[in-house]
Amino acid sequence: MERVLIIHAVKDYPAWKKVFDDAASIRKAAGEQSYQVLKYENDANKIVHFSKWASIAQARAFFESPKLVEIRKQAGVEAPEFIYLHQLEAGVL
């Protein structure tokens, strides 16, 4: 399984969330299979987007595309950090 962890600040969470939700169809078409959105405990505008992808190559192409750079600007994203991950193991305790 391929995962992407994105950590970034947003100027305004509700405004960011609308842009994020509106982009669901293009994320799905690009290869995103599932996602979680989390926030820092003490900062509602510090967001973590954790998602499962068909491949790291598809995720990287999507997140690094000029279209996504523009969408991030519209959404008020500040200084995103992208971490591309290959799952080694999973379990339930």
C-alpha positions in Angstrom: 0.0 0.0 0.0 1.1 3.5 -0.8 0.4 6.4 1.5 1.0 10.1 1.5 1.3 12.2 4.6 0.9 16.0 4.1 1.3 18.5 6.9 0.5 22.1 6.3 -1.0 25.2 7.9 -4.1 26.8 6.4 -5.3 30.4 6.7 -8.9 29.4 7.4 -9.9 25.7 7.9 -13.6 26.1 6.7 -12.4 27.8 3.5 -9.7 25.1 3.0 -12.2 22.3 3.6 -14.5 23.6 0.9 -11.7 23.6 -1.7 -10.6 20.1 -0.4 -14.1 18.7 -0.8 -14.6 20.3 -4.2 -11.4 18.6 -5.4 -12.6 15.1 -4.4 -13.4 14.0 -7.9 -10.0 15.0 -9.3 -8.2 13.4 -6.3 -10.1 10.1 -7.0 -9.3 10.3 -10.8 -5.6 10.8 -9.9 -5.5 7.7 -7.8 -6.4 8.6 -4.3 -8.3 5.7 -2.7 -9.0 6.9 0.8 -8.1 9.8 3.1 -8.1 11.1 6.6 -8.0 14.8 7.6 -6.7 15.5 11.1 -5.8 18.7 13.0 -3.2 19.4 15.6 -4.6 19.3 19.1 -4.0 22.9 19.9 -4.2 24.5 16.4 -7.3 24.0 14.2 -5.4 25.5 11.2 -2.5 23.0 11.3 -3.8 20.2 9.1 -2.6 16.6 8.4 -4.0 14.9 5.2 -3.2 11.2 5.3 -4.2 9.3 2.2 -3.9 5.9 0.4 -3.0 5.9 -3.3 -2.8 3.5 -6.1 0.9 4.4 -6.5 3.5 6.8 -5.3 4.1 7.9 -8.9 0.4 8.9 -9.3 0.4 10.7 -6.0 3.6 12.6 -6.7 2.4 13.6 -10.2 -0.8 14.8 -8.7 0.5 16.8 -5.8 3.4 18.3 -7.8 1.3 19.3 -10.8 0.8 23.0 -11.6 -2.9 22.6 -11.2 -2.5 21.5 -7.6 -0.1 24.3 -6.8 -2.8 26.7 -7.9 -5.5 24.9 -5.9 -3.3 25.0 -2.8 -2.9 28.8 -3.3 -6.7 29.2 -3.6 -7.2 27.1 -0.4 -4.8 29.2 1.7 -2.3 26.4 2.2 1.0 27.5 3.7 4.3 25.6 3.5 3.1 22.0 2.7 5.3 19.1 3.6 4.8 16.0 1.5 5.9 12.6 2.8 5.5 9.6 0.4 5.4 6.3 2.3 5.4 2.6 1.4 3.6 0.4 4.0 5.8 -2.3 5.5 3.3 -3.7 8.0 -0.2 -3.2 9.5 -2.0 -4.7 12.3 -4.9 -4.4 14.8 -4.3 -4.7 18.6 
